[in-house]
Amino acid sequence: MLDVDDTLTASMPAHTGRRARWGAVSHRTLLDALAASVPVSPYDWADAALVTGLLRPVTWDRHGLWSSIASTTHAALAARTARVVRPVVSDVTTVRQAARRGGRERAAFEVLVPTARLAAATGLSEDLCASLTGALGHRAPEAVALARTVWRTALLVASSDRRRAQLRVRVPDSPLAGVLVRAGELLDVEARHHRTRDRVHFVTVDDPTDAVAVLRAVGAGPRAEAWVRGRC
């Protein structure tokens, strides 16, 4: 059950994204297919690492008492992240709010911690992200399963629809880019790390066959083929 505290409310500007399409299916439809496919797994910690590691904390309320360490339109990701953080920050909570995205009303879920405990939460996130590198360092069944989790969560949290010719995930730094590149290797696909002149980092999967392989591996089902057919 989602741990949502509706007693904590605040206003947040709604994000209005472009209604871009990846081939025959929309970006949002593709992500919804991934979210619906998330299995019960022992990798809640990896989800929490990516959900908090791919996004920077922001002040939530005007008094600065609460900070958001994660924001997602996927309730399960917010709930899993809160469960992982709770042993370190016991009063972590989640809040649900409506937001208009791409012309549609969608629920957004924020994972909130008291600002006084933000350092503890971000320290945990850094430790979890560092653990990903070691856990992906060998080729074993559990590492391959973790690689699927890494790419699924990264696509749900930080994928871009800017270029329909590739899978594209924005990451904050080189270490997390390395995690995605290594996870791609475990899935037998080529993922590439790019850094722009203004020090923005992206990881992309450029080959259509590799893109389908990643999407299939993380649960996109026929949406993967629909995306590629629409591109060809």
N, C-alpha and C positions, 0 to 999 in steps of 0.2 A: 504494500500500500504506500502511496506517495505521502511523504512527510511534508505537508504543506500547512503553514501557519497563516491563515487569512486575516489574523488580527493585526499583522504588521503590513501597513500599506504605504505606498509612496508613488509619486507620479514619475513616469519615465517617458521621454519622447518616443513615439512609435517609429520604427524603422520601416521605410517604404522602399523596398528593393525593386529592381527591374524585373519584369515578368519574362525573363530570358528562358529560352528553351534549349535543352540539350537533346538535339535530335528529335525523336518522335515523342519524348516525354519531357515534362518540365523539370527544372532543377528540384523544385519542391516535391514533386511526385516521386522523383528518384530517391530523395532523402527520406520521405515517408516510408518507402518500401524498405530501406535499410533499417529504419527505426523499428518497424514492425517485425523484423527478422532477428532482433537481438535475443540470443539464447540466454538461459541461466548458465552462468559460468563463474569460475573462481577469480575472474579478473576485474572485480569491482575497483580494485586499487589502480589498475591501468586506466580504466575509464576516468577515475577521479584525477589521476595524474594529467591526462590530456585535457579534460574539461577545464581544469584550473590552470594548467600550464600553457595552453594555447591562447588564453585570454588574460589580460592584465586586470588586477583588482580595481574597482572604482568605488568612490563614495556613493552610498545609496540614498541617505536622507539628508535634508538640508542642514541638520545639526551635526552631521558627521559622526553619529553614534554607531551606525552600521555600515559595513562595506560589502559589496557584492564580489565574491571570488569566482563566480561562474554564472553564465547566462545561456539558456538553451530553450528551444521550443519543444524539447523532448522530455517529458515528465520523468521517465525512467532514469535518464542520465542525471537529472537533478537529484533524484532520490538516492541513487547509488553514491553520488558524490557526497551528499550529506552524511550518509552512513559511514563512509570512510573517514571523514573529517571529525565526526562526533567524539571518538575517543581522545582526540587532542583538544578540540574546542567543543565542550559539552553543550553550549547553547547555540550551536549552528542551527539554522532554520532555513526553510524554503518558503518562498512566496510566489503566488500565481497572480498574473495580471493579464488583461487582454491587451493585445497590440495589433495594429493593422499592418500587415506585411504583404507586399505584392498585391494590394487590393483586396486582401481577405483578412477576416478576423481570425487571429490565432492566439492561443495562450502562450505566454512567455513565462519561464520559470527561472527565478533568481535564487542562488545559494548564498545566504547572508551569514556573516559572522560579526560579532561586536568589533568595532574598529580597534578597541583596546587589545583584542586577541588576533588581529590581522597578521602580525608577525609570526605567530605560531602556525596559523593556517598556511601562509605562504612558505614557511620553512618545511612543512609537511609536503606541500606540492613539489618543492625542489627536490626533496629526498625521493619522492615517488618517481619523478621524471628521471633522476639519476639511476634508479633501480631498473628502469626500462632498458637501458643500454646493456647492462649485464645480463638481464633475462633473455635478451634477443641475441646474445653473443654466440650461441651454439645452435646447430640445426637438430632439433628434436621435436617430437609431436607437440609437446607443450609450448615450445617456442613458436611453432607455426600457428597454433591456435591463438597465442598472444599477438602475433603479427596481424591476424585477421581482426582482432579486437582493436588494435592500434589504428589500422586504416579505417575501420568502420566508424570509430569515434571521431577521428580526425575529419573525416568527410562530413559527419553530422554537425560538428562544431565550427569548422573553419574552412569548408570548401568554398570555392568561388565559381560563379557562373560567367565570369568575364570572357572566357574563351571556350567555346563549345568543342574545340578540337582536342581537349585534353582534360584529364583530372587535375585539379589544381587546389592545393591547400596552402594557406598562409600560415607561417609559423613565426614565433617571435625571435628565434635565435638559431645558431648553427647546431647546438646539441640536439634540439628537437627535430631539426631537419635530418640529422644523422639517424635518429630513431626511425623516422619514416622511410628513409632510404634503405636501412637495414631490414625493416619489416617487408619492404618490397622485394628484397633479395630472397627472403624466406618464402615469399609467395611466387618466386620465380619470374618476377617482372622487373623491368628497369625503371626506377624512380630517380629523378634528377633534382638536385638542389640548386636553386638560383638565388643570387643576391643582387638586388638592384643598386643603382648608384646612391640612392638615399637609404641604403641599408635595410631594405625590406626583404624578408626571406620568403621564398616559395618552394614547395616541392611539387613536381609535376610528374604525371605519367602520360607520355606523349603518344606512344604507339597505340592505335585502336585495339589491337589484339590484347595487349597488356592491360588496357583500361577495362576491357570486358572481363579479363581474368580477375582483376582486383574486385570489380563490382560483383562478379559471381561469387568470389571467395567470401565477401562480407555480407551476402544475402540479398542482393538486388534482384535475383531471379531473372525473369524474362525482360525486366526493365533494362538490364544491361544490353541485351541484344537490340531492344527497341531504340536505345540511345545511339548505338553504332549504326543501325540501319538508317536512322534519320540523318546521320552525318554523311553517309556514303552516296 
